[in-house]
Amino acid sequence: MSLRINDIAPDFTAESTEGTIRFHDWIGDSYAIVFSHPRDFTPVCTTEFGAVAQLAPEFEARNTKVLGVSVDSVDDHRKWKADIAKVAGVPANFAIIDDSDLAVAKAYDMLPADYYLPTEGRTPAHSATVRTVFIIGPDKKVRLTMTYPMSVGRNFAEILRALDAVRKTDGVPLATPANWVPGQDVIVALALDDKAAEEKFGPLDIKLPYLRYAKDPA
């Protein structure tokens, strides 16, 4: 069964480029982004992991840890990190776990419907849709998921924007409108009437009885 929003993210223990990771312990009181890919030393994945390396200060500023998942070994990950750094212009200072047995890919339902695993000669195509993103909260619950086909590189600017929106609305009666970016107005949830909403968030811009904007409480 696939993971749903607000499910507890499956815990696991795995070897990584930063040593043994016990996932829930590793998250601690941070947010976490888990992003996976079908194979090391492949072109799209190298650009993606380079983008993550470049965004490391942004994730750190948001109290967010990032974890790469790959079907290859830790030794291969360490070698591949040199290529990532060459493309990104910065070191790839984040952990990548060994999921060569696909235990994490299966637990997180990352694989395509028709996947199979040959005993020899496995190629990226055999685990094609292991190109998935999970945003997980400090409570270890899944907050957001995205899955891409193998041919489509992920937009990490959008992933960062989605993380901002998740954090902005976490535990408060707010939502974000289409194309929202930090600093723009937010939507007040219908759980609050107009008076309570104004007391909590200030003057409202009421477009419709059910669509009420407030200034971003940054």
Buried (B, 14 or more C-beta within 10 A) or exposed (E): EEBEEEBEBBEBEBBBBBEEBEBBEBBEEBBBBBBBBBBBEBEBBBBBBBBBBBBBEBBEEBEBBBBBBBBBBBEBBEEBBEBBBEBBEBEBEBBBBBBBEBBBBEBBBBBBEEBEEEEEEBEBEBBBBBBBBBBBBBBBEBBBBBBBEBEEBBBBEEBBBBBBBBBBBEEEBBBBEEEBEBEEBBBBEEEBEEEEBBEBBEEBEEEEEEEBBBBBEE
